[in-house]
Amino acid sequence: MFLGWYDPDKKRPARLKLLEAVERYTEKFGLAPETCLTSPSEAEELANAGPPALAGLDIRGVSYIPRYTFYIGADDPPSEPLALAA
């Protein structure tokens, strides 16, 4: 399950936006997120921001997510075992 977070404020760094999104996710679902999907430019900014304030959060830049948008949550485990390719 993922929570979508959009913040187009150009004056605020991506790190602060992500911290707010994580806070809201934790408040809503009662647990910490594992993954953040965001645009490649936001992922690069977060990587260059210095030591991560959110250790353990897997940040992935993907081309299909627009700038200023963060999807945070946890990847759902497969509901059935995957069949092995023969």
Sequence and secondary structure as in RCSB ss.txt:
>XXXX:A:sequence
MFLGWYDPDKKRPARLKLLEAVERYTEKFGLAPETCLTSPSEAEELANAGPPALAGLDIRGVSYIPRYTFYIGAD
DPPSEPLALAA
>XXXX:A:secstr
 EEEEE   TTS HHHHHHHHHHHHHHHHSS   EEEE HHHHHHHHTTSS SSTT EEEE TTS TTEEEEE  
   SS      
